[in-house]
């Protein structure tokens, strides 16, 4: 059968749950997905999070990151440059940290 990208993501996540995974690492889970499929994947991530499953998401999509993450670890060139609580930062600050901006203006 032909499955959409979002359906393939859901199957991969379901396999992990079937094997009682307590922790998932997801690399760009919404890459190459349509908007509706992205929302489904992010809703599934939030559902798993609410069930106590730990999730690391590697993504450059700020909307995805801010819609599902509690904490952020920001990396640049393979090194950790900052750690933030999601509710205490914003996409502009995070992007500034990623690109190495000397001064980051934050929107309040």
MMTF fields as JSON, N, C-alpha, C and O atoms, coordinates in Angstrom:
{
  "mmtfVersion": "1.0.0",
  "mmtfProducer": "UNKNOWN",
  "numBonds": 431,
  "numAtoms": 432,
  "numGroups": 108,
  "numChains": 1,
  "numModels": 1,
  "chainsPerModel": [1],
  "groupsPerChain": [108],
  "chainIdList": ["A"],
  "bondAtomList": [4, 2, 8, 6, 12, 10, 16, 14, 20, 18, 24, 22, 28, 26, 32, 30, 36, 34, 40, 38, 44, 42, 48, 46, 52, 50, 56, 54, 60, 58, 64, 62, 68, 66, 72, 70, 76, 74, 80, 78, 84, 82, 88, 86, 92, 90, 96, 94, 100, 98, 104, 102, 108, 106, 112, 110, 116, 114, 120, 118, 124, 122, 128, 126, 132, 130, 136, 134, 140, 138, 144, 142, 148, 146, 152, 150, 156, 154, 160, 158, 164, 162, 168, 166, 172, 170, 176, 174, 180, 178, 184, 182, 188, 186, 192, 190, 196, 194, 200, 198, 204, 202, 208, 206, 212, 210, 216, 214, 220, 218, 224, 222, 228, 226, 232, 230, 236, 234, 240, 238, 244, 242, 248, 246, 252, 250, 256, 254, 260, 258, 264, 262, 268, 266, 272, 270, 276, 274, 280, 278, 284, 282, 288, 286, 292, 290, 296, 294, 300, 298, 304, 302, 308, 306, 312, 310, 316, 314, 320, 318, 324, 322, 328, 326, 332, 330, 336, 334, 340, 338, 344, 342, 348, 346, 352, 350, 356, 354, 360, 358, 364, 362, 368, 366, 372, 370, 376, 374, 380, 378, 384, 382, 388, 386, 392, 390, 396, 394, 400, 398, 404, 402, 408, 406, 412, 410, 416, 414, 420, 418, 424, 422, 428, 426],
  "bondOrderList": [1, 1, 1, 1, 1, 1, 1, 1, 1, 1, 1, 1, 1, 1, 1, 1, 1, 1, 1, 1, 1, 1, 1, 1, 1, 1, 1, 1, 1, 1, 1, 1, 1, 1, 1, 1, 1, 1, 1, 1, 1, 1, 1, 1, 1, 1, 1, 1, 1, 1, 1, 1, 1, 1, 1, 1, 1, 1, 1, 1, 1, 1, 1, 1, 1, 1, 1, 1, 1, 1, 1, 1, 1, 1, 1, 1, 1, 1, 1, 1, 1, 1, 1, 1, 1, 1, 1, 1, 1, 1, 1, 1, 1, 1, 1, 1, 1, 1, 1, 1, 1, 1, 1, 1, 1, 1, 1],
  "groupList": [{"groupName": "UNK", "atomNameList": ["N", "CA", "C", "O"], "elementList": ["N", "C", "C", "O"], "formalChargeList": [0, 0, 0, 0], "bondAtomList": [1, 0, 2, 1, 3, 2], "bondOrderList": [1, 1, 2], "singleLetterCode": "X", "chemCompType": "L-PEPTIDE LINKING"}],
  "groupTypeList": [0, 0, 0, 0, 0, 0, 0, 0, 0, 0, 0, 0, 0, 0, 0, 0, 0, 0, 0, 0, 0, 0, 0, 0, 0, 0, 0, 0, 0, 0, 0, 0, 0, 0, 0, 0, 0, 0, 0, 0, 0, 0, 0, 0, 0, 0, 0, 0, 0, 0, 0, 0, 0, 0, 0, 0, 0, 0, 0, 0, 0, 0, 0, 0, 0, 0, 0, 0, 0, 0, 0, 0, 0, 0, 0, 0, 0, 0, 0, 0, 0, 0, 0, 0, 0, 0, 0, 0, 0, 0, 0, 0, 0, 0, 0, 0, 0, 0, 0, 0, 0, 0, 0, 0, 0, 0, 0, 0],
  "groupIdList": [1, 2, 3, 4, 5, 6, 7, 8, 9, 10, 11, 12, 13, 14, 15, 16, 17, 18, 19, 20, 21, 22, 23, 24, 25, 26, 27, 28, 29, 30, 31, 32, 33, 34, 35, 36, 37, 38, 39, 40, 41, 42, 43, 44, 45, 46, 47, 48, 49, 50, 51, 52, 53, 54, 55, 56, 57, 58, 59, 60, 61, 62, 63, 64, 65, 66, 67, 68, 69, 70, 71, 72, 73, 74, 75, 76, 77, 78, 79, 80, 81, 82, 83, 84, 85, 86, 87, 88, 89, 90, 91, 92, 93, 94, 95, 96, 97, 98, 99, 100, 101, 102, 103, 104, 105, 106, 107, 108],
  "secStructList": [7, 7, 7, 7, 2, 2, 2, 2, 2, 2, 2, 2, 2, 2, 2, 2, 2, 2, 6, 6, 7, 1, 3, 3, 3, 3, 3, 1, 6, 6, 6, 6, 7, 7, 2, 2, 2, 2, 2, 2, 2, 2, 2, 2, 2, 2, 2, 2, 2, 2, 6, 6, 7, 3, 3, 3, 3, 3, 7, 1, 7, 2, 2, 2, 2, 2, 2, 2, 7, 1, 3, 3, 3, 3, 3, 3, 6, 6, 3, 3, 3, 3, 3, 3, 3, 4, 4, 4, 7, 7, 2, 2, 2, 2, 2, 2, 2, 2, 2, 6, 7, 1, 1, 7, 7, 7, 7, 7],
  "xCoordList": [0.825, 0.0, 0.861, 2.029, 0.25, 0.93, 0.451, -0.733, 1.367, 1.038, 1.604, 2.666, 0.891, 1.393, 2.535, 2.752, 3.259, 4.353, 3.88, 4.537, 2.743, 2.193, 1.782, 1.966, 1.225, 0.842, 2.077, 2.065, 3.149, 4.395, 4.965, 5.461, 4.893, 5.359, 4.53, 5.08, 3.218, 2.335, 2.635, 2.62, 2.906, 3.249, 4.561, 4.668, 5.554, 6.844, 6.687, 7.275, 5.905, 5.667, 4.891, 5.197, 3.901, 3.1, 3.955, 3.748, 4.906, 5.817, 6.597, 6.775, 7.053, 7.791, 6.915, 7.364, 5.676, 4.75, 4.441, 4.364, 4.265, 3.998, 5.104, 4.831, 6.338, 7.473, 7.731, 8.808, 6.756, 6.813, 7.955, 8.557, 8.247, 9.283, 8.846, 7.694, 9.76, 9.488, 10.085, 9.917, 10.786, 11.541, 11.649, 11.957, 11.403, 11.513, 12.457, 12.48, 13.229, 14.033, 13.495, 13.465, 13.072, 12.462, 13.264, 13.384, 13.804, 14.6, 13.732, 13.335, 13.446, 12.614, 11.316, 11.065, 10.497, 9.309, 8.259, 7.408, 8.303, 7.296, 7.869, 7.172, 9.134, 9.757, 9.007, 8.624, 8.808, 8.179, 6.727, 6.206, 6.073, 4.661, 3.809, 4.254, 2.591, 1.635, 1.18, 1.433, 0.52, 0.095, -0.813, -0.628, -1.78, -2.694, -1.935, -2.213, -0.976, -0.194, 0.723, 0.918, 1.288, 2.124, 1.332, 1.818, 0.112, -0.725, -1.021, -1.011, -1.283, -1.555, -0.347, -0.483, 0.838, 2.054, 2.283, 2.608, 2.123, 2.323, 1.28, 1.599, 0.044, -0.981, -0.604, -0.798, -0.073, 0.359, 1.514, 1.553, 2.449, 3.562, 3.019, 3.455, 2.081, 1.5, 0.747, 0.784, 0.075, -0.616, 0.383, 0.175, 1.453, 2.476, 3.11, 3.35, 3.376, 3.949, 3.026, 3.49, 1.726, 0.761, 0.695, 0.235, 1.154, 1.178, 2.509, 2.752, 3.375, 4.63, 5.774, 6.79, 5.631, 6.711, 7.652, 7.219, 8.934, 9.932, 10.216, 10.32, 10.34, 10.543, 11.606, 11.533, 12.584, 13.546, 13.195, 13.108, 12.995, 12.71, 13.853, 14.206, 14.412, 15.446, 14.748, 14.247, 14.718, 13.973, 14.455, 14.918, 14.34, 14.594, 13.279, 13.28, 12.169, 10.845, 10.378, 9.948, 10.467, 10.148, 8.709, 8.461, 7.762, 6.373, 6.268, 5.629, 6.89, 6.854, 7.447, 6.859, 8.61, 9.332, 8.494, 8.341, 7.958, 7.215, 5.841, 5.254, 5.318, 3.999, 4.064, 3.039, 5.239, 5.303, 6.356, 6.258, 7.347, 8.465, 8.219, 7.617, 8.7, 8.709, 10.03, 10.079, 11.101, 12.448, 13.164, 12.89, 14.083, 14.849, 16.336, 16.816, 17.046, 18.503, 18.884, 18.563, 19.565, 19.915, 21.366, 22.258, 21.573, 22.916, 23.334, 22.509, 24.629, 25.225, 26.521, 27.395, 26.63, 27.818, 28.147, 29.312, 27.112, 27.294, 27.56, 27.779, 27.547, 27.798, 26.577, 25.881, 26.331, 25.234, 25.614, 26.669, 24.744, 25.01, 24.052, 24.332, 22.926, 21.968, 20.925, 20.718, 20.281, 19.13, 18.078, 18.381, 16.837, 15.761, 14.497, 14.257, 13.689, 12.328, 11.505, 11.583, 10.733, 10.021, 9.162, 9.134, 8.467, 7.577, 8.334, 7.735, 9.652, 10.447, 11.298, 12.175, 11.043, 11.802, 10.855, 9.641, 11.4, 10.59, 11.411, 12.628, 10.749, 11.476, 12.616, 13.648, 12.45, 13.518, 14.788, 15.888, 14.633, 15.808, 16.465, 17.688, 15.665, 16.214, 16.961, 18.07, 16.369, 17.042, 18.337, 19.353, 18.309, 19.524, 20.622, 21.79, 20.255, 21.237, 21.769, 22.955, 20.898, 21.312, 22.316, 23.314, 22.057, 22.926, 24.105, 24.979, 24.135, 25.272, 25.195, 26.224, 23.987, 23.83, 24.429, 24.216, 25.173, 25.799, 24.754, 24.825, 23.788, 22.725, 21.404, 21.164, 20.568, 19.269, 18.202, 18.102, 17.393, 16.271, 15.105, 14.811, 14.438, 13.295, 12.016, 11.97, 10.973, 9.648, 8.885, 8.872, 8.258, 7.448, 6.005, 5.159],
  "yCoordList": [-1.194, 0.0, 1.245, 1.228, 2.316, 3.607, 4.403, 4.719, 4.717, 5.518, 6.917, 7.097, 7.894, 9.266, 9.396, 8.515, 10.503, 10.739, 10.76, 10.209, 11.393, 11.441, 10.075, 9.753, 9.267, 7.903, 7.067, 6.265, 7.253, 6.52, 6.925, 6.082, 8.222, 8.685, 8.045, 7.581, 8.018, 7.426, 5.946, 5.45, 5.236, 3.809, 3.637, 2.76, 4.462, 4.358, 4.631, 3.932, 5.633, 5.949, 4.817, 4.429, 4.289, 3.178, 1.952, 1.261, 1.68, 0.548, 0.736, -0.205, 1.951, 2.228, 2.005, 1.444, 2.442, 2.274, 0.797, 0.333, 0.066, -1.372, -2.072, -2.983, -1.653, -2.267, -1.605, -1.766, -0.867, -0.236, 0.76, 0.854, 1.489, 2.515, 3.566, 3.997, 3.964, 5.015, 6.341, 7.374, 6.282, 7.433, 7.365, 6.305, 8.468, 8.52, 9.641, 10.701, 9.404, 10.448, 10.612, 9.662, 11.824, 12.088, 13.161, 14.286, 12.819, 13.748, 14.312, 13.592, 15.603, 16.293, 15.521, 15.144, 15.285, 14.437, 14.99, 14.24, 16.285, 16.847, 17.248, 17.844, 16.92, 17.28, 16.614, 15.447, 17.35, 16.861, 16.424, 15.653, 16.913, 16.594, 17.812, 18.951, 17.561, 18.637, 19.197, 18.598, 20.328, 20.999, 20.103, 20.015, 19.445, 18.576, 17.418, 17.048, 16.841, 15.733, 16.211, 15.503, 17.411, 17.971, 18.093, 17.721, 18.613, 18.779, 17.435, 17.326, 16.417, 15.084, 14.542, 13.984, 14.707, 14.221, 14.984, 14.372, 16.299, 17.091, 16.753, 16.72, 16.503, 16.069, 14.73, 14.522, 13.83, 12.528, 12.69, 12.015, 13.576, 13.848, 14.367, 13.916, 15.3, 15.827, 14.751, 14.74, 13.86, 12.753, 11.852, 11.486, 11.498, 10.646, 11.345, 10.725, 12.628, 13.416, 13.39, 13.265, 13.508, 13.503, 12.146, 12.045, 11.108, 9.762, 9.442, 8.305, 10.455, 10.278, 9.72, 9.305, 9.702, 9.215, 10.379, 11.437, 10.183, 11.21, 11.301, 10.282, 12.513, 12.704, 13.776, 14.876, 13.434, 14.416, 14.655, 13.717, 15.916, 16.268, 17.134, 18.149, 16.714, 17.486, 18.171, 17.509, 19.498, 20.204, 21.634, 22.243, 22.156, 23.574, 24.311, 25.51, 23.604, 24.201, 24.795, 24.066, 26.11, 26.755, 26.504, 26.322, 26.49, 26.228, 24.863, 24.728, 23.857, 22.509, 22.498, 21.964, 23.095, 23.103, 23.767, 23.221, 24.933, 25.673, 25.082, 25.375, 24.265, 23.676, 22.387, 21.945, 21.771, 20.501, 20.45, 19.606, 21.317, 21.195, 21.933, 23.006, 21.326, 21.988, 22.72, 23.812, 22.082, 22.643, 22.554, 21.671, 23.483, 23.522, 23.456, 24.095, 22.699, 22.73, 23.233, 22.607, 24.358, 24.983, 24.657, 24.821, 24.186, 23.803, 24.609, 25.016, 24.825, 25.468, 24.737, 24.608, 24.264, 23.533, 22.353, 22.084, 21.661, 20.459, 20.682, 19.721, 21.916, 22.228, 22.883, 23.671, 22.545, 23.168, 24.61, 24.871, 25.548, 26.957, 27.535, 28.576, 26.864, 27.38, 26.322, 25.367, 26.53, 25.718, 26.686, 27.593, 26.489, 27.396, 26.617, 25.538, 27.175, 26.697, 27.352, 28.565, 26.574, 27.073, 28.292, 29.246, 28.273, 29.382, 30.664, 31.736, 30.557, 31.72, 32.275, 33.109, 31.82, 32.308, 32.49, 32.344, 32.803, 32.982, 32.557, 32.403, 32.368, 31.918, 32.843, 32.367, 34.148, 35.073, 34.835, 34.82, 34.649, 34.392, 33.077, 33.003, 32.045, 30.73, 30.79, 30.267, 31.416, 31.535, 32.326, 31.97, 33.391, 34.164, 33.317, 33.444, 32.459, 31.568, 30.547, 30.216, 30.054, 29.068, 29.677, 29.043, 30.896, 31.509, 32.26, 32.731, 32.374, 33.002, 34.506, 35.18, 35.046, 36.499, 36.966, 36.348, 38.049, 38.596, 39.088, 38.789, 39.841, 40.373, 39.891, 39.947, 39.426, 38.936, 39.808, 39.888, 40.473, 41.243, 40.297, 39.509, 40.364, 39.484, 40.283, 41.44, 39.652, 40.275, 39.879, 38.707, 40.837, 40.533, 40.662, 40.447],
  "zCoordList": [0.0, 0.0, 0.0, 0.387, -0.443, -0.431, 0.783, 0.901, 1.668, 2.844, 2.663, 2.067, 3.18, 3.145, 4.146, 4.978, 4.053, 4.991, 6.434, 7.318, 6.67, 8.028, 8.524, 9.698, 7.633, 8.013, 8.328, 9.262, 7.549, 7.832, 9.186, 9.934, 9.502, 10.811, 11.917, 12.917, 11.745, 12.757, 12.944, 14.071, 11.855, 11.951, 12.711, 13.569, 12.407, 13.096, 14.59, 15.415, 14.935, 16.346, 17.004, 18.132, 16.318, 16.858, 17.135, 18.133, 16.265, 16.498, 17.796, 18.569, 18.02, 19.256, 20.477, 21.476, 20.397, 21.516, 21.726, 22.864, 20.645, 20.739, 21.523, 22.304, 21.32, 22.016, 23.365, 23.939, 23.871, 25.196, 25.357, 26.427, 24.313, 24.407, 25.423, 25.428, 26.263, 27.241, 26.793, 27.442, 25.662, 25.198, 23.677, 23.132, 22.988, 21.531, 21.124, 21.748, 20.084, 19.459, 18.049, 17.267, 17.735, 16.43, 15.706, 16.191, 14.564, 13.768, 12.65, 11.734, 12.737, 11.752, 11.465, 10.32, 12.49, 12.307, 11.349, 10.87, 11.064, 10.159, 8.801, 7.98, 8.567, 7.287, 6.137, 6.224, 5.087, 3.848, 4.029, 3.223, 5.083, 5.287, 4.957, 5.095, 4.524, 4.316, 5.656, 6.701, 5.626, 6.86, 7.701, 8.915, 7.09, 7.843, 8.482, 9.623, 7.752, 8.302, 9.421, 10.409, 9.272, 10.332, 11.624, 12.692, 11.528, 12.718, 13.372, 14.598, 12.566, 13.117, 13.864, 14.952, 13.279, 13.941, 15.242, 16.26, 15.231, 16.444, 17.506, 18.695, 17.094, 18.05, 18.666, 19.864, 17.866, 18.376, 19.36, 20.389, 19.05, 19.967, 21.294, 22.354, 21.254, 22.496, 23.273, 24.503, 22.583, 23.246, 23.963, 25.12, 23.286, 23.898, 25.094, 26.13, 24.945, 26.036, 27.251, 28.384, 27.014, 28.12, 28.812, 29.949, 28.126, 28.696, 29.362, 29.764, 29.477, 30.192, 29.367, 29.924, 28.062, 27.212, 26.929, 26.474, 27.196, 26.937, 25.451, 24.767, 24.956, 23.521, 23.289, 23.838, 22.471, 21.977, 20.52, 19.727, 20.175, 18.786, 18.274, 18.874, 17.17, 16.492, 15.325, 14.416, 15.354, 14.312, 14.177, 15.141, 12.982, 12.752, 12.514, 12.237, 12.619, 12.438, 13.771, 14.665, 13.894, 15.169, 15.609, 16.801, 14.683, 15.067, 15.738, 16.781, 15.144, 15.714, 17.113, 18.054, 17.228, 18.499, 19.59, 20.682, 19.292, 20.309, 20.591, 21.633, 19.701, 19.944, 20.754, 21.271, 20.881, 21.607, 22.714, 23.604, 22.684, 23.627, 24.942, 24.972, 26.024, 27.328, 27.537, 28.103, 27.06, 27.198, 25.858, 25.045, 25.644, 24.404, 24.708, 25.644, 23.932, 23.934, 22.55, 21.54, 22.516, 21.246, 20.933, 21.764, 19.701, 19.279, 18.058, 17.24, 17.962, 16.792, 16.486, 17.343, 15.259, 14.811, 15.722, 16.014, 16.161, 16.962, 18.436, 19.173, 18.88, 20.287, 20.911, 20.272, 22.17, 22.908, 23.219, 23.797, 22.831, 23.112, 24.148, 24.743, 24.362, 25.343, 25.657, 24.908, 26.789, 27.182, 27.694, 28.469, 27.257, 27.639, 27.973, 27.431, 28.873, 29.085, 27.98, 27.787, 27.268, 26.09, 26.407, 25.63, 27.532, 27.894, 28.231, 28.316, 28.423, 28.817, 27.674, 27.901, 26.457, 25.305, 24.128, 24.271, 22.99, 21.781, 20.565, 20.659, 19.43, 18.233, 17.812, 17.339, 17.974, 17.582, 18.39, 17.837, 19.699, 20.529, 20.131, 20.014, 19.923, 19.577, 18.249, 18.139, 17.248, 15.949, 16.099, 15.502, 16.891, 17.143, 17.759, 17.391, 18.691, 19.306, 18.303, 18.317, 17.441, 16.436, 15.461, 15.118, 15.017, 14.01, 14.615, 13.888, 15.939, 16.593, 16.677, 16.712, 16.71, 16.828, 18.143, 19.186, 18.089, 19.295, 20.282, 21.475, 19.783, 20.617, 20.059, 18.853, 20.933, 20.501, 21.134, 22.358, 20.288, 20.8, 20.968, 20.069, 22.103, 22.338, 22.283, 22.699, 21.765, 21.72, 22.969, 23.346, 23.606, 24.795, 24.477, 25.345]
}
